[in-house]
Amino acid sequence: MIEVKVVRNGDARAAVREAIGQLFEYRYFLRRDQPVTLTAAFSEPVGDAYVQLLQELGIEAIWKSRPRWEGTPDARFNLLA
């Protein structure tokens, strides 16, 4: 399951918060009885602290880093390979 967010004006806070909330809501209502990988995709880097937060919550992340996509190890393996 993936949630895509635009980072506006370099402020990742709102995008990360929305992605976390939406991914947990989707999992709860749509996939409660099935294991699912949660991934957040962002239009630009969100910073190390937010990446760490996402990973601690069990959410992988990818982000656009011109000219390519970067991300957490599992996200890169699962989505970018």
Contacts in CASP RR format, 6 or more apart in sequence:
PFRMAT RR
TARGET T0000
AUTHOR 0000-0000-0000
METHOD contacts of the structure
MODEL  1
MIEVKVVRNGDARAAVREAIGQLFEYRYFLRRDQPVTLTAAFSEPVGDAY
VQLLQELGIEAIWKSRPRWEGTPDARFNLLA
1 23 0 8 1.000
1 26 0 8 1.000
1 27 0 8 1.000
1 30 0 8 1.000
1 31 0 8 1.000
1 36 0 8 1.000
1 37 0 8 1.000
1 38 0 8 1.000
1 39 0 8 1.000
2 39 0 8 1.000
2 40 0 8 1.000
2 41 0 8 1.000
2 79 0 8 1.000
3 18 0 8 1.000
3 19 0 8 1.000
3 22 0 8 1.000
3 23 0 8 1.000
3 26 0 8 1.000
3 39 0 8 1.000
3 40 0 8 1.000
3 41 0 8 1.000
4 40 0 8 1.000
4 41 0 8 1.000
4 42 0 8 1.000
5 15 0 8 1.000
5 16 0 8 1.000
5 18 0 8 1.000
5 19 0 8 1.000
5 40 0 8 1.000
5 41 0 8 1.000
5 42 0 8 1.000
5 43 0 8 1.000
6 15 0 8 1.000
6 42 0 8 1.000
6 43 0 8 1.000
7 15 0 8 1.000
7 42 0 8 1.000
7 43 0 8 1.000
7 44 0 8 1.000
7 46 0 8 1.000
8 14 0 8 1.000
8 15 0 8 1.000
10 44 0 8 1.000
12 42 0 8 1.000
12 44 0 8 1.000
12 45 0 8 1.000
12 46 0 8 1.000
12 47 0 8 1.000
12 50 0 8 1.000
13 50 0 8 1.000
15 42 0 8 1.000
15 43 0 8 1.000
15 46 0 8 1.000
16 40 0 8 1.000
16 42 0 8 1.000
16 46 0 8 1.000
16 50 0 8 1.000
16 53 0 8 1.000
16 54 0 8 1.000
19 40 0 8 1.000
19 42 0 8 1.000
19 54 0 8 1.000
19 59 0 8 1.000
20 40 0 8 1.000
20 54 0 8 1.000
20 57 0 8 1.000
20 59 0 8 1.000
23 38 0 8 1.000
23 40 0 8 1.000
23 59 0 8 1.000
24 38 0 8 1.000
27 36 0 8 1.000
27 38 0 8 1.000
37 60 0 8 1.000
37 74 0 8 1.000
37 78 0 8 1.000
38 58 0 8 1.000
38 59 0 8 1.000
38 60 0 8 1.000
39 59 0 8 1.000
39 60 0 8 1.000
39 61 0 8 1.000
39 62 0 8 1.000
39 75 0 8 1.000
39 78 0 8 1.000
39 79 0 8 1.000
40 54 0 8 1.000
40 59 0 8 1.000
40 60 0 8 1.000
40 61 0 8 1.000
40 62 0 8 1.000
41 61 0 8 1.000
41 62 0 8 1.000
41 63 0 8 1.000
42 61 0 8 1.000
42 62 0 8 1.000
42 63 0 8 1.000
42 64 0 8 1.000
43 63 0 8 1.000
43 64 0 8 1.000
44 63 0 8 1.000
44 64 0 8 1.000
44 65 0 8 1.000
45 63 0 8 1.000
45 65 0 8 1.000
45 70 0 8 1.000
46 61 0 8 1.000
46 63 0 8 1.000
50 61 0 8 1.000
51 61 0 8 1.000
51 71 0 8 1.000
51 72 0 8 1.000
54 60 0 8 1.000
54 61 0 8 1.000
54 72 0 8 1.000
55 61 0 8 1.000
55 72 0 8 1.000
60 71 0 8 1.000
60 72 0 8 1.000
60 74 0 8 1.000
60 75 0 8 1.000
60 78 0 8 1.000
61 71 0 8 1.000
61 72 0 8 1.000
61 75 0 8 1.000
62 69 0 8 1.000
62 70 0 8 1.000
62 71 0 8 1.000
62 72 0 8 1.000
62 75 0 8 1.000
62 76 0 8 1.000
62 79 0 8 1.000
62 80 0 8 1.000
63 69 0 8 1.000
63 70 0 8 1.000
63 71 0 8 1.000
69 76 0 8 1.000
69 80 0 8 1.000
70 76 0 8 1.000
71 80 0 8 1.000
END
